[in-house]
Amino acid sequence: MSYQPAQCNIGRRQRFQRAAYAAVAVLVAVGMVVAYLLDAFPRLLLVGVFAPLALAFEFALQAYESFCVSLALLGKYDFSGESGGTKGTVSDPADHHDDQLYALRITVVSVALAAVVTVGLVAVV
């Protein structure tokens, strides 16, 4: 794997790490819903499930897309952990701009998905 503007800026190790973060965030969200169902959590705070859901969607999309939002905003890429992989800085300003737009897209989609799921959960539960 190698850096490709607005397509790929992380390798397998970084993708696995983001998938693990997404799984933890999902577990936190599930824990919050279960706590509410067991009457250990007030209904008003159920809206707080949005935060772990947003993180879960964000990290899951980053893992799936092989694209780290933070690295994109910093103008970097990281394939260290891959055979012959490197870390580096995006030198072309146009590529950096494309990365930033793609990062924004991932974040907007993640927040929108989390909002829809949160509204659905609050309405159903």
N, C-alpha and C positions, 0 to 999 in steps of 0.2 A: 504494500500500500504506500501511497505517497500523497502529499498535499494536492488537493484539487480545489480551486476557489469555489466557495458556496456549495460544496459537495462533500468534501471529506477532509477533516483536519485532526482526527484522532485514530489511533490504531486499536487492535483487538483488546489489549490490556485496559485501555481507557474506556472502551465500550463496555467491557465486563464490569468495571468499577461503577459506571453510571447505571447499568442494569441492576446492580446490587443496591445502590442508593434508591432507585425507583421501588424495588421490592420492600425495602425498609419503610419507605414513605407510605406504601399501600398498607403495610401491616399497622402503621400508626393510624391511618384513616379507618381501617376495619376495627381497630381497638376502640376508637372513639365512638363508632356506631354501636358496637357491642356494649360499651359502657352505658350509652344512652338507653339501649333496649333493656338493660338490667337496672334501669333507674338510678344509675350511679353518676349520671351526667345530665345536667339540665338541658331541656330542648333548645333554649336560647343559644347555648354554646355549640350545638350541633352544626351551626353555620361555620364554625371553626374548622370543620373537616375540609374546607376549601384549601387551606394552606398545605396540608400533606398531599392532597390530591393534585394540586398545582405542581408541587415538587415531583410527585410520581410521574405525571405526564411529561414534565420537562425533561427529567432524566431518562425516561423510557424513549422519548423521541430522539434525544441526543444519542443514546445507545443504538437505536435503530438506524438513524441517519448517518452515524459515524461522524458526528459534528458537535463540537463543544461550543456552547454559546460564550462562555467566559473567555476561552482562548480566541474566539473570533473577535470579541470586543477589544482584546489586548493586541490583536494582530499577530497571533502566534499559532503554531501547530505542534503536535506532540505524537510522534510515532516511536518514542523510545520504548523499549519493551518488545518491539518487533525485531525480527532478524534484520540487521542492517538499518534499523529505524533511527530516526534522528528527531531532535527538537529544533525548532527554528522560528524565525520571524518572517512574516509575510512582507516582502519588499515592495511589491507593486501596489500603489495606493488604490488602483481600481479593483484589484483582488480583495484588498482589505475592506473596501466599501461593499463589495458583493457579499463578503462574509458577514459584515454587520447587518445587512438587509436580511440575509438568510437566518441569522441569529434572532433577529426581531420576529421573523415569521414563526420560528419554532416557539418562541416565548408567547406570542399572541395566541397561537393554536393551543398551547398548553393551558393558558389561563382560561380560554374559552371553553375547552373541554372540562376543566375543573369546575367552572361556573355551572355548566349544564348538569354535570353529575351532582354537584352540591344542591342545586335547586331541586333536582329530581329526588334526591335522598330526603331532603327536608319536607318535600310535598308528600312522599310516600310513607315515610317512617313516622 
